[in-house]
C-alpha cells in the first residue's frame, strides 16, 4: 500500500509541474506578443527622430506623385556666395545675385523644393563634379523657375523659362552641363539673359 500511495503522489506532482510549465509558457508568449504590439505602436513616432526625415531634384528617381507640401516647412535661403551674369555681346554685368549652393547629392536632389517665393536678387547654383547631360524636373517645387544649364566654360547653353510648378516633366540640357542656375520664373526675359551669356561667382 505504501508503494501505491507514493506512486499516486509522484504522478500528481508531475501533473502539477506540467500544468505549471504550460502556464509559464503561455505567459511568456503573451508577454512577447504584448511587447511586439507596443513596439509596433510606438515605433512610427520614434523613427523620424533617428532618420531625420526624408526628402528628393534631378529626374534620376522614378515617381508619379508630389509630396504633401503642407506638411513641409519652407526652407530658408542661406547666402553662400555672389554670382554675376555677364553679357556675351557687351561683356558687361547683366545682373548680380546672392546664391545658395547645392554641391552634394542631398542638396542637389532637394534643390528649390517647398520654397514659396524667390526674389530676383537670389538664385540657387547647382555644382556637379563633371560636365554631362543633365535633366531637372519640378517635383515639389511650388513656384515657377527659370532653369539655366551651363557648360564647363561657364557659358549658358540651355534655358528652360517659367518651368511649371510641381511638374514631373523632364527638362534636359542641350549638351553637357557642369552647372545649373535656378532663378525666379520670368527672370531671363526681364533681364534679357540669353544662351551664350556667361556666369561668374565667388
GROMACS elastic network, one bead per residue, 0.5 to 0.9 nm:
[ bonds ]
;  ai    aj funct       b0    kb
    1     4     6  0.51453   500
    1     5     6  0.62626   500
    1     6     6  0.87263   500
    2     5     6  0.51989   500
    2     6     6  0.63071   500
    2     7     6  0.87875   500
    3     6     6  0.51313   500
    3     7     6  0.63013   500
    3     8     6  0.87674   500
    4     7     6  0.51868   500
    4     8     6  0.63436   500
    4     9     6  0.86974   500
    5     8     6  0.52039   500
    5     9     6  0.62222   500
    5    10     6  0.86419   500
    6     9     6  0.50972   500
    6    10     6  0.60842   500
    6    11     6  0.85772   500
    7    10     6  0.50452   500
    7    11     6  0.60780   500
    7    12     6  0.85405   500
    8    11     6  0.51718   500
    8    12     6  0.61821   500
    8    13     6  0.86929   500
    9    12     6  0.51470   500
    9    13     6  0.62999   500
    9    14     6  0.87801   500
   10    13     6  0.51564   500
   10    14     6  0.62861   500
   10    15     6  0.87526   500
   11    14     6  0.51580   500
   11    15     6  0.63219   500
   11    16     6  0.87490   500
   12    15     6  0.52082   500
   12    16     6  0.63351   500
   12    17     6  0.87423   500
   13    16     6  0.50959   500
   13    17     6  0.62298   500
   13    18     6  0.87189   500
   14    17     6  0.50416   500
   14    18     6  0.62228   500
   14    19     6  0.86282   500
   15    18     6  0.51123   500
   15    19     6  0.61681   500
   15    20     6  0.85284   500
   16    19     6  0.50907   500
   16    20     6  0.60500   500
   16    21     6  0.85272   500
   17    20     6  0.50078   500
   17    21     6  0.60467   500
   17    22     6  0.85669   500
   18    21     6  0.50336   500
   18    22     6  0.61344   500
   18    23     6  0.85058   500
   19    22     6  0.51409   500
   19    23     6  0.60849   500
   19    24     6  0.86279   500
   20    23     6  0.50225   500
   20    24     6  0.61580   500
   20    25     6  0.85438   500
   21    24     6  0.51569   500
   21    25     6  0.61049   500
   21    26     6  0.86622   500
   22    25     6  0.50095   500
   22    26     6  0.62159   500
   22    27     6  0.86166   500
   23    26     6  0.52072   500
   23    27     6  0.62222   500
   23    28     6  0.86588   500
   24    27     6  0.50199   500
   24    28     6  0.61292   500
   24    29     6  0.86888   500
   25    28     6  0.51208   500
   25    29     6  0.63326   500
   25    30     6  0.86957   500
   26    29     6  0.51367   500
   26    30     6  0.61520   500
   26    31     6  0.85488   500
   27    30     6  0.50789   500
   27    31     6  0.60555   500
   27    32     6  0.85922   500
   28    31     6  0.50870   500
   28    32     6  0.61716   500
   28    33     6  0.86054   500
   29    32     6  0.51576   500
   29    33     6  0.61431   500
   29    34     6  0.85824   500
   30    33     6  0.51390   500
   30    34     6  0.61206   500
   30    35     6  0.86011   500
   31    34     6  0.51457   500
   31    35     6  0.61876   500
   31    36     6  0.86843   500
   32    35     6  0.50829   500
   32    36     6  0.62047   500
   32    37     6  0.86146   500
   33    36     6  0.51085   500
   33    37     6  0.61376   500
   33    38     6  0.86125   500
   34    37     6  0.50677   500
   34    38     6  0.61894   500
   34    39     6  0.86749   500
   35    38     6  0.51051   500
   35    39     6  0.62304   500
   35    40     6  0.86575   500
   36    39     6  0.50929   500
   36    40     6  0.61559   500
   36    41     6  0.85852   500
   37    40     6  0.51310   500
   37    41     6  0.61952   500
   37    42     6  0.87451   500
   38    41     6  0.50681   500
   38    42     6  0.61812   500
   38    43     6  0.83671   500
   39    42     6  0.52569   500
   39    43     6  0.56173   500
   39    44     6  0.89259   500
   40    43     6  0.54896   500
   40    44     6  0.73541   500
   41    44     6  0.69240   500
   41    45     6  0.81725   500
   42    45     6  0.56899   500
   42    46     6  0.65364   500
   42    47     6  0.88524   500
   43    46     6  0.50740   500
   43    47     6  0.58315   500
   44    47     6  0.54241   500
   44    48     6  0.75441   500
   45    48     6  0.67673   500
   45    49     6  0.79850   500
   46    49     6  0.55513   500
   46    50     6  0.71936   500
   47    50     6  0.54798   500
   47    51     6  0.62361   500
   47    52     6  0.83792   500
   47    53     6  0.85759   500
   48    51     6  0.50242   500
   48    52     6  0.53804   500
   48    53     6  0.53097   500
   48    54     6  0.86722   500
   49    52     6  0.57026   500
   49    53     6  0.76922   500
   50    53     6  0.82523   500
   51    54     6  0.76016   500
   55    67     6  0.89838   500
   55   106     6  0.84938   500
   55   109     6  0.82991   500
   55   110     6  0.66651   500
   56    61     6  0.83301   500
   56   106     6  0.73908   500
   56   107     6  0.86277   500
   56   108     6  0.83200   500
   56   111     6  0.81005   500
   56   113     6  0.82814   500
   56   139     6  0.84283   500
   56   140     6  0.87248   500
   57    60     6  0.82447   500
   57    61     6  0.84854   500
   57   106     6  0.89853   500
   57   107     6  0.86231   500
   57   108     6  0.62655   500
   57   110     6  0.52301   500
   57   111     6  0.58982   500
   57   112     6  0.81689   500
   57   113     6  0.77712   500
   57   136     6  0.65673   500
   57   137     6  0.65434   500
   57   138     6  0.73504   500
   57   139     6  0.68690   500
   57   140     6  0.86495   500
   58    61     6  0.73636   500
   58   108     6  0.73163   500
   58   109     6  0.56962   500
   58   110     6  0.85386   500
   58   111     6  0.87130   500
   58   134     6  0.81055   500
   58   135     6  0.62191   500
   58   137     6  0.61906   500
   58   138     6  0.87372   500
   58   139     6  0.89597   500
   58   170     6  0.87509   500
   59    62     6  0.70756   500
   59    63     6  0.88958   500
   59   109     6  0.88092   500
   59   134     6  0.89926   500
   59   135     6  0.62458   500
   59   136     6  0.56306   500
   59   137     6  0.59776   500
   59   139     6  0.88933   500
   59   168     6  0.81413   500
   59   169     6  0.87323   500
   59   170     6  0.66169   500
   59   171     6  0.87444   500
   60   135     6  0.83496   500
   60   136     6  0.87912   500
   63    66     6  0.80519   500
   63   168     6  0.82125   500
   64   168     6  0.75719   500
   65   139     6  0.79941   500
   65   140     6  0.89287   500
   65   166     6  0.89654   500
   65   168     6  0.81675   500
   66    69     6  0.80553   500
   66   139     6  0.58814   500
   66   140     6  0.54618   500
   66   141     6  0.89547   500
   66   166     6  0.68484   500
   66   167     6  0.87220   500
   66   168     6  0.85222   500
   67    70     6  0.87856   500
   67    71     6  0.85405   500
   67    72     6  0.87370   500
   67   139     6  0.82396   500
   67   140     6  0.62670   500
   68    71     6  0.58192   500
   68    72     6  0.72677   500
   68   140     6  0.81099   500
   69    72     6  0.51985   500
   69    73     6  0.80167   500
   69    74     6  0.88268   500
   69   113     6  0.88906   500
   69   114     6  0.63223   500
   69   140     6  0.68716   500
   69   141     6  0.89200   500
   69   142     6  0.83409   500
   70    73     6  0.77003   500
   70   114     6  0.89713   500
   72    75     6  0.86595   500
   72   114     6  0.69693   500
   73   114     6  0.74643   500
   73   115     6  0.88883   500
   74   113     6  0.84947   500
   74   114     6  0.55589   500
   74   115     6  0.55286   500
   74   116     6  0.70091   500
   75   112     6  0.85687   500
   75   113     6  0.82664   500
   75   114     6  0.69484   500
   75   115     6  0.62818   500
   76   115     6  0.79611   500
   77    99     6  0.86787   500
   77   100     6  0.69329   500
   77   115     6  0.89582   500
   77   118     6  0.89410   500
   77   122     6  0.85803   500
   78    99     6  0.78457   500
   78   100     6  0.57429   500
   78   101     6  0.86631   500
   79    82     6  0.79963   500
   79    98     6  0.60505   500
   79    99     6  0.55906   500
   79   100     6  0.51932   500
   79   101     6  0.82317   500
   79   122     6  0.85495   500
   80    98     6  0.75332   500
   80    99     6  0.58855   500
   80   100     6  0.50526   500
   80   101     6  0.62652   500
   80   202     6  0.87996   500
   81    97     6  0.85508   500
   81    98     6  0.60156   500
   81    99     6  0.52981   500
   81   100     6  0.67339   500
   81   101     6  0.77184   500
   81   201     6  0.69615   500
   81   202     6  0.55572   500
   82    96     6  0.70803   500
   82    97     6  0.56571   500
   82    99     6  0.55680   500
   82   100     6  0.86465   500
   82   200     6  0.84764   500
   82   201     6  0.54840   500
   82   202     6  0.55823   500
   83    95     6  0.84120   500
   83    96     6  0.56824   500
   83    97     6  0.51287   500
   83    98     6  0.63472   500
   83    99     6  0.65135   500
   83   123     6  0.86278   500
   83   125     6  0.88161   500
   83   199     6  0.68608   500
   83   200     6  0.55977   500
   83   202     6  0.66027   500
   84    93     6  0.63575   500
   84    94     6  0.73196   500
   84    95     6  0.58768   500
   84    97     6  0.63332   500
   84   198     6  0.83085   500
   84   199     6  0.56302   500
   84   200     6  0.52227   500
   84   201     6  0.61210   500
   85    92     6  0.85122   500
   85    93     6  0.57553   500
   85    94     6  0.53837   500
   85    95     6  0.54526   500
   85    96     6  0.64405   500
   85    97     6  0.82978   500
   85   193     6  0.77762   500
   85   197     6  0.70787   500
   85   198     6  0.58694   500
   85   200     6  0.66839   500
   85   201     6  0.88544   500
   86    89     6  0.88306   500
   86    90     6  0.82103   500
   86    91     6  0.58376   500
   86    92     6  0.55877   500
   86    94     6  0.55519   500
   86    95     6  0.76114   500
   86   193     6  0.86239   500
   86   197     6  0.57914   500
   86   199     6  0.58240   500
   86   200     6  0.75707   500
   87    90     6  0.55432   500
   87    92     6  0.55393   500
   87    93     6  0.62809   500
   87    94     6  0.61365   500
   87   193     6  0.75362   500
   87   194     6  0.81327   500
   87   196     6  0.80786   500
   87   198     6  0.65364   500
   87   199     6  0.88832   500
   88    91     6  0.55980   500
   88    92     6  0.81235   500
   88   155     6  0.88985   500
   88   194     6  0.85641   500
   88   195     6  0.87934   500
   88   196     6  0.60273   500
   88   198     6  0.65503   500
   89    92     6  0.82071   500
   89   196     6  0.89107   500
   89   197     6  0.79537   500
   90    93     6  0.85968   500
   91    94     6  0.88990   500
   91   197     6  0.87942   500
   91   198     6  0.88132   500
   93    96     6  0.73384   500
   94   191     6  0.69337   500
   94   192     6  0.80469   500
   94   193     6  0.74609   500
   95   121     6  0.83766   500
   95   191     6  0.74354   500
   95   193     6  0.89557   500
   96   121     6  0.70867   500
   96   122     6  0.86128   500
   97   120     6  0.77038   500
   97   122     6  0.50895   500
   97   123     6  0.64522   500
   98   121     6  0.61682   500
   98   123     6  0.64371   500
   98   124     6  0.85020   500
   99   121     6  0.86120   500
   99   122     6  0.56706   500
   99   124     6  0.52892   500
   99   125     6  0.64153   500
   99   201     6  0.87499   500
  100   122     6  0.79531   500
  100   123     6  0.65056   500
  100   125     6  0.62234   500
  100   126     6  0.86635   500
  101   107     6  0.81751   500
  101   108     6  0.87730   500
  101   123     6  0.87851   500
  101   124     6  0.58026   500
  101   126     6  0.59952   500
  101   127     6  0.73192   500
  102   105     6  0.80399   500
  102   106     6  0.82235   500
  102   108     6  0.51074   500
  102   109     6  0.86647   500
  102   110     6  0.87174   500
  102   111     6  0.69659   500
  102   124     6  0.71343   500
  102   125     6  0.61126   500
  102   127     6  0.62009   500
  102   128     6  0.87692   500
  103   106     6  0.84991   500
  103   107     6  0.65419   500
  103   108     6  0.65152   500
  103   125     6  0.82933   500
  103   126     6  0.60132   500
  103   128     6  0.65900   500
  103   129     6  0.85580   500
  104   107     6  0.54876   500
  104   108     6  0.59978   500
  104   109     6  0.85283   500
  104   126     6  0.86876   500
  104   127     6  0.78943   500
  104   128     6  0.79336   500
  105   108     6  0.51035   500
  105   109     6  0.59709   500
  105   110     6  0.85083   500
  106   109     6  0.52844   500
  106   110     6  0.62096   500
  106   111     6  0.85106   500
  107   110     6  0.51698   500
  107   111     6  0.58333   500
  107   126     6  0.85097   500
  108   111     6  0.51812   500
  108   112     6  0.89477   500
  108   126     6  0.63579   500
  108   127     6  0.81577   500
  108   128     6  0.88275   500
  109   113     6  0.89220   500
  110   113     6  0.58525   500
  111   124     6  0.76684   500
  111   126     6  0.81539   500
  111   141     6  0.86344   500
  111   182     6  0.89597   500
  112   115     6  0.58863   500
  112   124     6  0.76038   500
  112   138     6  0.87114   500
  112   140     6  0.83901   500
  112   141     6  0.61700   500
  112   142     6  0.85105   500
  112   143     6  0.88759   500
  112   182     6  0.81562   500
  113   116     6  0.87981   500
  113   138     6  0.79813   500
  113   139     6  0.72868   500
  113   140     6  0.51597   500
  113   142     6  0.69981   500
  113   143     6  0.89821   500
  114   140     6  0.60030   500
  114   141     6  0.55313   500
  114   142     6  0.58781   500
  114   143     6  0.85098   500
  115   118     6  0.75347   500
  115   140     6  0.89698   500
  115   141     6  0.68354   500
  115   142     6  0.63057   500
  115   143     6  0.71714   500
  116   141     6  0.83556   500
  116   142     6  0.59361   500
  116   143     6  0.62111   500
  117   142     6  0.82668   500
  117   143     6  0.66119   500
  117   184     6  0.82104   500
  118   121     6  0.81289   500
  118   122     6  0.66670   500
  118   123     6  0.77679   500
  118   143     6  0.81975   500
  118   183     6  0.76013   500
  118   184     6  0.58802   500
  119   122     6  0.58038   500
  119   123     6  0.83480   500
  119   183     6  0.84468   500
  119   184     6  0.67521   500
  120   123     6  0.76458   500
  120   183     6  0.70610   500
  120   184     6  0.60631   500
  120   187     6  0.67839   500
  121   183     6  0.87613   500
  122   183     6  0.68925   500
  122   184     6  0.80993   500
  123   181     6  0.68076   500
  123   182     6  0.56175   500
  123   184     6  0.74769   500
  124   180     6  0.81759   500
  124   181     6  0.57433   500
  124   182     6  0.52291   500
  124   183     6  0.68022   500
  125   179     6  0.69705   500
  125   180     6  0.57990   500
  125   182     6  0.65615   500
  126   178     6  0.83373   500
  126   179     6  0.55104   500
  126   181     6  0.62577   500
  126   182     6  0.81992   500
  127   130     6  0.87059   500
  127   178     6  0.64317   500
  127   180     6  0.68780   500
  127   181     6  0.89977   500
  128   131     6  0.71023   500
  128   132     6  0.88531   500
  128   177     6  0.84137   500
  128   178     6  0.53237   500
  128   179     6  0.61991   500
  128   180     6  0.85741   500
  129   178     6  0.71324   500
  130   152     6  0.77746   500
  130   177     6  0.80226   500
  130   178     6  0.55843   500
  130   179     6  0.89118   500
  131   134     6  0.85097   500
  131   150     6  0.89778   500
  131   151     6  0.65914   500
  131   152     6  0.59768   500
  131   176     6  0.53621   500
  131   179     6  0.77891   500
  132   151     6  0.85814   500
  132   173     6  0.89711   500
  132   175     6  0.74556   500
  132   177     6  0.53179   500
  132   178     6  0.65188   500
  133   172     6  0.73391   500
  133   173     6  0.60868   500
  133   174     6  0.76241   500
  133   175     6  0.59332   500
  133   177     6  0.60247   500
  133   178     6  0.85898   500
  134   149     6  0.79609   500
  134   171     6  0.84315   500
  134   172     6  0.57259   500
  134   173     6  0.54392   500
  134   174     6  0.85975   500
  134   175     6  0.82657   500
  134   176     6  0.69002   500
  134   177     6  0.62759   500
  134   178     6  0.82748   500
  134   180     6  0.87237   500
  135   170     6  0.61382   500
  135   171     6  0.52881   500
  135   173     6  0.61080   500
  136   147     6  0.84333   500
  136   168     6  0.89525   500
  136   169     6  0.83739   500
  136   170     6  0.58554   500
  136   171     6  0.51454   500
  136   172     6  0.63654   500
  136   173     6  0.85388   500
  137   141     6  0.87294   500
  137   163     6  0.83824   500
  137   166     6  0.82275   500
  137   167     6  0.66547   500
  137   168     6  0.54929   500
  137   169     6  0.58342   500
  137   170     6  0.51538   500
  137   171     6  0.58880   500
  137   172     6  0.87201   500
  138   141     6  0.51591   500
  138   142     6  0.81367   500
  138   143     6  0.89772   500
  138   144     6  0.85900   500
  138   145     6  0.86785   500
  138   163     6  0.72262   500
  138   164     6  0.68621   500
  138   165     6  0.57402   500
  138   168     6  0.58694   500
  138   169     6  0.74559   500
  138   170     6  0.83738   500
  138   171     6  0.88132   500
  139   142     6  0.84711   500
  139   165     6  0.74594   500
  139   167     6  0.58173   500
  139   168     6  0.56379   500
  139   169     6  0.87762   500
  140   165     6  0.75732   500
  140   166     6  0.52210   500
  140   167     6  0.82350   500
  141   144     6  0.78085   500
  141   145     6  0.87800   500
  141   164     6  0.86632   500
  141   165     6  0.54167   500
  141   166     6  0.52813   500
  141   167     6  0.81713   500
  142   164     6  0.87474   500
  142   165     6  0.50986   500
  142   166     6  0.62276   500
  143   162     6  0.89839   500
  143   163     6  0.85829   500
  143   164     6  0.77138   500
  143   165     6  0.53372   500
  143   166     6  0.82890   500
  143   184     6  0.78436   500
  143   185     6  0.76206   500
  144   161     6  0.84978   500
  144   162     6  0.51512   500
  144   163     6  0.52934   500
  144   164     6  0.54566   500
  144   165     6  0.52803   500
  144   166     6  0.89456   500
  144   183     6  0.88952   500
  144   184     6  0.66172   500
  144   186     6  0.82146   500
  145   160     6  0.82246   500
  145   161     6  0.67546   500
  145   162     6  0.50103   500
  145   163     6  0.51957   500
  145   164     6  0.74883   500
  145   165     6  0.78652   500
  145   182     6  0.63438   500
  145   183     6  0.56677   500
  145   186     6  0.74112   500
  145   187     6  0.82852   500
  146   159     6  0.69113   500
  146   160     6  0.56537   500
  146   162     6  0.51317   500
  146   163     6  0.61777   500
  146   181     6  0.81380   500
  146   182     6  0.57710   500
  146   183     6  0.53282   500
  146   184     6  0.59427   500
  146   186     6  0.65435   500
  146   187     6  0.66808   500
  146   188     6  0.69650   500
  147   158     6  0.80764   500
  147   159     6  0.57186   500
  147   160     6  0.50557   500
  147   161     6  0.64202   500
  147   162     6  0.79963   500
  147   163     6  0.73561   500
  147   171     6  0.86733   500
  147   180     6  0.69630   500
  147   181     6  0.59213   500
  147   183     6  0.67270   500
  147   184     6  0.88265   500
  147   185     6  0.84468   500
  148   156     6  0.65384   500
  148   157     6  0.76744   500
  148   158     6  0.57505   500
  148   160     6  0.64994   500
  148   161     6  0.83370   500
  148   173     6  0.84917   500
  148   179     6  0.83597   500
  148   180     6  0.55221   500
  148   181     6  0.50206   500
  148   182     6  0.63319   500
  148   183     6  0.82795   500
  148   195     6  0.87146   500
  149   155     6  0.84640   500
  149   156     6  0.57876   500
  149   157     6  0.58977   500
  149   158     6  0.50114   500
  149   159     6  0.64156   500
  149   160     6  0.84922   500
  149   172     6  0.86192   500
  149   173     6  0.59431   500
  149   174     6  0.80594   500
  149   175     6  0.88604   500
  149   176     6  0.84147   500
  149   177     6  0.57640   500
  149   178     6  0.77881   500
  149   179     6  0.61697   500
  149   181     6  0.66158   500
  149   182     6  0.89458   500
  150   153     6  0.77893   500
  150   154     6  0.55238   500
  150   155     6  0.52672   500
  150   157     6  0.56279   500
  150   158     6  0.70880   500
  150   173     6  0.85589   500
  150   176     6  0.80044   500
  150   177     6  0.50693   500
  150   178     6  0.61722   500
  150   179     6  0.50077   500
  150   180     6  0.57924   500
  150   181     6  0.77212   500
  150   198     6  0.82186   500
  150   199     6  0.82706   500
  151   154     6  0.52593   500
  151   155     6  0.54711   500
  151   156     6  0.64491   500
  151   157     6  0.66524   500
  151   175     6  0.79954   500
  151   176     6  0.60689   500
  151   178     6  0.52538   500
  151   179     6  0.64584   500
  151   180     6  0.87153   500
  152   155     6  0.73861   500
  152   176     6  0.80928   500
  152   177     6  0.64739   500
  152   178     6  0.52523   500
  152   179     6  0.73050   500
  153   156     6  0.88949   500
  153   178     6  0.86926   500
  153   198     6  0.83793   500
  154   177     6  0.88679   500
  154   178     6  0.81278   500
  154   179     6  0.74950   500
  154   197     6  0.86210   500
  154   198     6  0.56597   500
  154   199     6  0.56248   500
  154   200     6  0.73096   500
  155   195     6  0.77675   500
  155   196     6  0.56487   500
  155   197     6  0.58472   500
  155   199     6  0.66427   500
  156   159     6  0.75760   500
  156   177     6  0.86647   500
  156   180     6  0.89040   500
  156   194     6  0.75577   500
  156   195     6  0.51325   500
  156   196     6  0.51632   500
  156   197     6  0.56451   500
  156   198     6  0.60253   500
  156   199     6  0.77153   500
  157   173     6  0.75002   500
  157   174     6  0.64380   500
  157   175     6  0.71871   500
  157   176     6  0.84780   500
  157   177     6  0.78725   500
  157   194     6  0.88250   500
  157   195     6  0.53302   500
  157   196     6  0.61965   500
  157   197     6  0.84561   500
  158   172     6  0.84420   500
  158   173     6  0.57200   500
  158   174     6  0.56985   500
  158   175     6  0.81219   500
  158   177     6  0.89042   500
  158   194     6  0.87469   500
  158   195     6  0.61759   500
  158   196     6  0.87685   500
  159   173     6  0.81474   500
  159   174     6  0.89879   500
  159   188     6  0.83605   500
  159   194     6  0.77048   500
  159   195     6  0.68761   500
  160   163     6  0.63417   500
  160   171     6  0.72118   500
  160   172     6  0.87039   500
  160   173     6  0.88034   500
  161   185     6  0.64782   500
  161   186     6  0.65751   500
  161   187     6  0.82476   500
  161   188     6  0.72835   500
  161   189     6  0.81749   500
  162   165     6  0.86827   500
  162   184     6  0.79999   500
  162   186     6  0.59134   500
  162   187     6  0.86249   500
  163   167     6  0.80036   500
  163   171     6  0.84656   500
  163   185     6  0.71109   500
  164   167     6  0.56620   500
  164   169     6  0.88287   500
  165   168     6  0.89652   500
  167   170     6  0.84930   500
  172   175     6  0.86952   500
  173   176     6  0.67901   500
  173   177     6  0.68368   500
  174   177     6  0.83147   500
  177   180     6  0.72572   500
  182   185     6  0.87480   500
  183   186     6  0.84511   500
  183   187     6  0.65612   500
  183   188     6  0.84058   500
  184   187     6  0.55924   500
  184   188     6  0.86634   500
  185   188     6  0.78635   500
  185   189     6  0.89273   500
  186   189     6  0.54608   500
  186   190     6  0.61574   500
  186   191     6  0.87437   500
  187   190     6  0.51540   500
  187   191     6  0.61634   500
  187   192     6  0.80874   500
  187   193     6  0.79146   500
  188   191     6  0.53748   500
  188   192     6  0.53870   500
  188   194     6  0.70789   500
  189   193     6  0.65805   500
  189   194     6  0.84482   500
  190   193     6  0.79738   500
  193   196     6  0.89089   500
  193   197     6  0.68435   500
  194   197     6  0.57795   500
  195   198     6  0.85770   500
